[in-house]
Amino acid sequence: MKILITGASSGIGKELSKLYATPENNLVLLARREDRLYKLKLELCEAKSVEIVVADVSEFDALQEKIRDIGAVDMVILNAGISLGHSLEMTPFKDFKKLYDVNLLSNHAILEILLPHFKSQGSGKIVFISSLASLFSMPSSKAYSSSKRALNAYAEGIRYKCKPYGIKVVNILPGFIKSELTDKNSFHMPFLLSTEDGAEIIKRAIDKNKKFYPFPKRFYFFILLFRLFPDFIKQKIIKSAL
Ligand SMILES: NC(=O)c1ccc[n+]([C@@H]2O[C@H](COP(=O)([O-])OP(=O)(O)OC[C@H]3O[C@@H](n4cnc5c(N)ncnc54)[C@H](OP(=O)(O)O)[C@@H]3O)[C@@H](O)[C@H]2O)c1
């Protein structure tokens, strides 16, 4: 199987790359930090092959050129993502836009190139890495939460579009997983998972073709319950968490 993984240079993407590095798989690892990707490639000697693609997913024209060069794949894991940390200050527009470019629009830029291949193959799998943060928005993380909520809507639409062609669409909504992204957080992160455990859970959900997979379940159910609370209670909980 030929698998493209974006954001493979660290965190969840790096760990997933290790899990998919088996003799059946040709891996294509994409990120900006070339040194990290080459170091990782050396570790993945179990894989059938490992190709490195150095690209910034927010540079859309150059990105699409590189995706075109990769050609057809059997699965794409759209994992590259950023957070702006947590701040109650108004997010500068430039940063907000960059976050949307990386977390949302880059996925469409990639799929515009890959979808025709999937259609002509009559098979394929598209994996989105959304977030439990898409299900509730703190005043300190509006940009991140809204980008991931938009990603859920996009994933849902693409799933209906892809179904007649035999293309599977998986949307994963992780809670907190240890990574460079969460290392920036100074608050308590409930149900924090190690990168290894998080990636194992994600891989299992991918292998089972889960359409919508929020985890850890206890955190997910807490969020569902929280959403039912009246606004004044939500406000109190949010205030105490900030
Ligand atoms: N960790 C969590 O708790 C958590 C929870 C829910 C969802 N997620 C999602 O999981 C995904 C992976 O995050 P992570 O936690 O593993 O964070 P991470 O360790 O910071 O990894 C982010 C990856 O994205 C890549 N990336 C960022 N900007 C890029 C750009 N402009 N072009 C190309 N690649 C770019 C980074 O590579 P380069 O810097 O080398 O380009 C890196 O490989 C993200 O979509 C994140 O939103 C994470």
The ligand as an ORCA input file, in Angstrom:
! r2SCAN-3c Opt
* xyz 0 1
  N      -1.586     16.514     20.082
  C      -2.882     16.639     20.337
  O      -3.326     16.643     21.502
  C      -3.849     16.724     19.207
  C      -5.213     16.588     19.511
  C      -6.137     16.679     18.489
  C      -5.722     16.849     17.183
  N      -4.389     16.995     16.914
  C      -3.994     17.188     15.527
  O      -3.034     16.227     15.179
  C      -2.224     16.714     14.116
  C      -0.760     16.485     14.450
  O      -0.426     17.286     15.567
  P       0.653     16.894     16.649
  O      -0.004     16.983     17.960
  O       1.360     15.647     16.264
  O       1.592     18.167     16.546
  P       3.120     18.367     16.119
  O       4.010     17.431     16.819
  O       3.357     19.830     16.257
  O       3.104     17.946     14.582
  C       2.585     18.777     13.575
  C       3.089     18.285     12.236
  O       2.518     19.121     11.233
  C       3.552     19.597     10.399
  N       3.248     20.920      9.886
  C       2.873     22.032     10.591
  N       2.747     23.079      9.775
  C       3.057     22.632      8.527
  C       3.146     23.258      7.269
  N       2.881     24.558      7.102
  N       3.511     22.509      6.206
  C       3.790     21.197      6.361
  N       3.724     20.541      7.528
  C       3.369     21.264      8.600
  C       4.805     19.645     11.287
  O       5.963     19.481     10.480
  P       7.009     20.646     10.114
  O       7.034     21.631     11.253
  O       8.291     19.902      9.933
  O       6.499     21.211      8.841
  C       4.595     18.392     12.124
  O       5.100     17.273     11.464
  C      -2.617     18.173     13.945
  O      -3.525     18.290     12.872
  C      -3.321     18.512     15.245
  O      -4.236     19.567     15.112
  C      -3.456     16.943     17.902
*
